[in-house]
Amino acid sequence: MKRPRRRAGRANECYELLEHLLRRQLPVVCSEPDDIDKILALRSAMLLQAQTEPTVVLRTGERRIARAIVTAITAEGRAACALHGAATPPARR
């Protein structure tokens, strides 16, 4: 998924992905490793519901999940986006 980047920081990147997912029709399939990591973090915080494919161990020993499917944004996720959006200063032009 290609999205414009606005702010730095891992937590802000997770909120940006959550905000992006709120604007999309669900389910959304993600295959970018960075997005999958954010989806796992958001799922562990119970801000969204997602299914993931089983973890694959590569020859290098690295573990990878090939795909995540976001099926729902929770009420907590919507509230977090609303709070985050209210706390975000307007973009400079």
C-alpha positions as CSV (number, residue, x, y, z in Angstrom):
1,M,0.0,0.0,0.0
2,K,1.4,3.4,-1.0
3,R,0.6,6.3,1.3
4,P,2.0,9.7,1.7
5,R,4.2,10.0,4.8
6,R,3.5,13.0,7.1
7,R,5.2,12.4,10.5
8,A,8.1,10.4,11.8
9,G,8.1,7.9,14.6
10,R,6.9,4.3,14.8
11,A,3.7,5.0,16.8
12,N,2.8,7.8,14.4
13,E,3.4,5.4,11.5
14,C,1.0,2.9,13.1
15,Y,-1.7,5.6,13.5
16,E,-1.2,6.7,10.0
17,L,-1.7,3.2,8.7
18,L,-4.8,2.8,10.9
19,E,-6.2,6.1,9.6
20,H,-5.5,4.9,6.0
21,L,-7.3,1.6,6.7
22,L,-10.3,3.5,8.1
23,R,-10.7,5.2,4.7
24,R,-10.5,1.9,2.8
25,Q,-13.2,-0.7,2.2
26,L,-12.4,-3.8,4.3
27,P,-11.1,-6.4,4.0
28,V,-7.7,-5.1,3.0
29,V,-4.8,-7.4,2.1
30,C,-1.3,-6.3,3.0
31,S,1.9,-7.9,1.8
32,E,4.5,-5.2,2.7
33,P,6.6,-6.4,5.6
34,D,6.7,-3.0,7.3
35,D,2.9,-2.7,7.0
36,I,2.5,-6.2,8.4
37,D,4.6,-5.3,11.4
38,K,2.4,-2.3,12.1
39,I,-0.7,-4.4,11.6
40,L,0.6,-6.9,14.2
41,A,1.3,-4.0,16.6
42,L,-2.2,-2.5,16.1
43,R,-3.8,-6.0,16.5
44,S,-2.0,-6.6,19.7
45,A,-3.3,-3.2,21.0
46,M,-6.8,-4.4,19.9
47,L,-7.2,-1.4,17.6
48,L,-8.0,-3.7,14.6
49,Q,-8.8,-7.3,13.7
50,A,-6.6,-9.1,11.2
51,Q,-5.8,-12.5,10.1
52,T,-2.2,-13.5,9.1
53,E,-0.7,-16.3,7.2
54,P,1.6,-18.6,9.2
55,T,5.1,-17.4,9.9
56,V,7.7,-18.8,7.6
57,V,11.3,-19.2,8.7
58,L,13.8,-18.3,6.0
59,R,17.2,-19.9,5.5
60,T,18.8,-16.9,7.1
61,G,16.7,-17.6,10.3
62,E,14.6,-14.6,9.7
63,R,10.9,-15.0,10.4
64,R,8.4,-13.6,7.9
65,I,4.7,-13.3,7.5
66,A,3.8,-13.1,3.8
67,R,0.3,-11.6,4.1
68,A,-2.1,-10.0,6.6
69,I,-5.8,-9.4,6.0
70,V,-7.4,-6.5,8.0
71,T,-11.0,-7.5,8.5
72,A,-12.2,-4.8,10.9
73,I,-11.3,-1.6,12.8
74,T,-12.5,-1.9,16.4
75,A,-14.3,0.8,18.3
76,E,-11.1,1.4,20.2
77,G,-9.2,1.8,16.9
78,R,-11.7,4.4,15.7
79,A,-11.5,6.3,19.0
80,A,-7.7,6.2,18.9
81,C,-7.7,7.7,15.4
82,A,-10.1,10.4,16.5
83,L,-7.9,11.3,19.4
84,H,-4.7,11.1,17.4
85,G,-6.1,13.3,14.7
86,A,-7.2,15.9,17.2
87,A,-3.7,15.9,18.7
88,T,-1.9,16.2,15.4
89,P,-0.9,19.7,14.4
90,P,-2.0,20.8,10.9
91,A,0.5,20.2,8.1
92,R,2.6,23.1,7.0
93,R,2.4,24.2,3.4
